[in-house]
Amino acid sequence: MELVKYVLIFAFFCNGNAELDTLAGGEKSNYTFPKDFVFGVSTAAVQIEGAWDEDGKSPSIWDHLVHTNKTFVRDGSTADVAANSYHLYKRDAEMVHELGVNIYRFSISWPRVLPTGFVNNINPLGIAYYDNLINELLRYNITPMVTIYHWDLPQKIQDIGGWTNSLIVDYYTDYANVLFKHFAHKVKYWVTFNEPMQTCLEGYGGTYRAPALNRHGIAEYLCTHNLLKAHANVYHMFKTHYNETGGKLGMSLDSNWAEPRSNTARDREAVEVYLSTHMGWYAHPVYSPSGNYPPQLIDLVNAKSKKQNYTRSRLPEFTKEEVDFIRGTADFFGLNHYTTYLLSMADKEVGAIPSHENDVGVVRVQDPSWPSMSSSSWLKVVPSGFRRLLNYITKKYPGYPIIVTENGYADYSGLDDTARVSYYSHYLNALLHAIHEDHSNVSGYFAWSLMDNFEWDDGYVSRFGLYLVDFKSPNKTRTPKQSAKLYTEVIASRRLPEDYNPHDFSAFSSASALAPSLLPFILYRLLH
Ligand code: GBE
């Protein structure tokens, strides 16, 4: 039985991906993190704060979604209380300090600061909460990094179209201006948007993120169009009015790495099509030397729209002035990265018609032999993919330091989180190799996440924290896991532990336990 399993896995590799010959991110063991390299931890307002209707806060699109659609979240939970950080922020700051981390990335809730969505009513208690948190961090010498928008639009703004309403460029700019006025003298790092692709593609084009609008083929493009303009507008406002604060501003894009499913020219092309139409959808307008949407996306949506009898492309056009206004509007490239996929060209229509997925026309799968026992089924452990992605970004979008604003691993909870320890070791090893061997331009790394939290549609099932949160206890007790200790050790020593082995993936492989459930996939792969 064991033998059969290995023969099948071997056969899968021969038949499948020829490029990714090793999972390891690199062999050398003596690399250290550069002196000025910064380590951080990340969280987001919806996921930790709770207090969803306290002290004047109005509902966000996430409050609205999980309150009205009771089956949306895997465990039927809500973010009403979450980790209760609205009341426990002092403990949060203390944990960041305990970890020895230099920077804490958290997000500000728009409906907590502006309950109407607009600046006619600035909530003093909302401002006070974030002011207290920032002061608490500064007291410990921790640098705050603020995400201005981590998915929680005021529902009142959604009611008038949300990110598909072009006036949101002004609404968002006004909101950001309030934050800069109150906090720019204390906050040196700003992220305008966390993972805009999740907001637009999944939230407006799909049902996987709020507002779950599902108007695919149209709304994801409209949302992106307004969001990119809003980002650029805020960047220019920041540089015009707040430049003397010395603050840095950027965007955090989510990107998987992609490998060709087979070693054919067509599948290698699928990789480039995938990267340029997903990460590139947001990166090309802001970070490429030429600006605008990636030419591949413009051509693909144009061709499909014509074929589908639309009078114009479903992808809105930027004027020459807008292209110039958006290009170069960042001080750093924020990257959220978790996993890798295998790509091939679709040989028939894929996805709903019309949709971004259908426009792009590639197929994305994962190799069932890649290690993972994660509670998040998409989270396969491929450290070499991280290294390759950092290289790709360095070459494709030169001139911007990369800050990895999120990276991490999910499990079903427990203090003895050996899989998470292994994940962080492998990904930090890949990062060290990207810096030292490939000269990737990376200046910081943030672990996702400081503590267990409300993992969106996965509720409290999937745990990403360095600290375990006991959600049943009245005071949401936080306890450091093994991974917290590893992270502290790495930060203090600036290197990986002595006993780290880049080829040891055993933490993910009660392989014999998993293998039977993998067999159908492997057989499927062999037959196709
Ligand atoms: C980030 O998103 C978020 O910024 C953060 O809030 C979140 O808690 C954290 O990661 C962990 O999830 O069926 O293969 O298409 C793919 C991560 C789902 C970006 C999950 C979508 C990762 C992109 C499902 N991925 N996500 S499927």
Boltz pocket constraint, residues with backbone or C-beta under 6 A from the ligand:
constraints:
  - pocket:
      binder: B
      contacts: [[A, 44], [A, 194], [A, 195], [A, 198], [A, 254], [A, 336], [A, 338], [A, 378], [A, 406], [A, 448], [A, 454], [A, 455], [A, 464]]
      max_distance: 6.0
